[in-house]
Amino acid sequence: MPDSLGHSVGAERFELLTRLAGNEDPFEMNVKKRATGTKEEPTLIPSLYDKRLIGCVC
């Protein structure tokens, strides 16, 4: 029986290919470590875009 990579498309295929390449978090969904949140030491959040929406899970 063939593996699922040959039959996958779209987001599922992207996820399988990035996991095979060694990236265990292809959609950047893991919890990020928080810094102090000051101007000197901000909490950096990676983004693919120039603008981003920031929220807090306090």
C-alpha positions in Angstrom: 0.0 0.0 0.0 1.5 3.4 -0.9 2.3 6.0 1.7 0.0 9.0 2.2 2.6 11.5 0.7 1.8 10.3 -2.8 -1.9 11.0 -2.3 -1.8 14.2 -0.2 -2.5 17.7 -1.6 -2.6 21.2 -0.2 -1.9 21.9 3.4 -1.6 18.2 4.3 1.2 17.7 1.6 3.0 20.9 2.9 2.9 19.5 6.4 4.2 16.1 5.4 7.0 17.5 3.3 8.2 19.9 5.9 8.1 17.2 8.6 10.3 15.0 6.3 12.7 17.9 5.9 13.1 18.1 9.7 10.8 20.9 10.7 8.5 19.5 13.5 6.5 22.7 13.6 5.6 23.6 10.0 2.7 26.0 10.9 4.5 27.7 13.8 1.8 26.6 16.2 4.0 25.6 19.2 4.0 27.8 22.3 6.8 30.4 22.2 8.9 31.2 25.2 7.9 34.6 26.6 10.5 37.3 27.4 10.0 40.1 29.9 8.0 42.1 27.3 9.8 45.4 27.8 11.2 47.6 25.0 14.7 46.4 25.9 13.7 42.7 25.8 10.5 42.2 23.7 8.9 38.9 23.1 9.6 38.2 19.5 6.9 36.4 17.4 8.0 35.2 13.9 5.7 36.2 11.1 5.6 35.8 7.3 4.1 39.2 6.9 5.1 42.9 7.4 2.1 43.5 9.7 0.8 41.1 12.4 -2.0 40.9 15.0 -0.7 40.5 18.5 -2.7 39.0 21.3 -2.0 38.0 24.9 -2.9 34.7 26.6 -2.3 36.1 30.1 
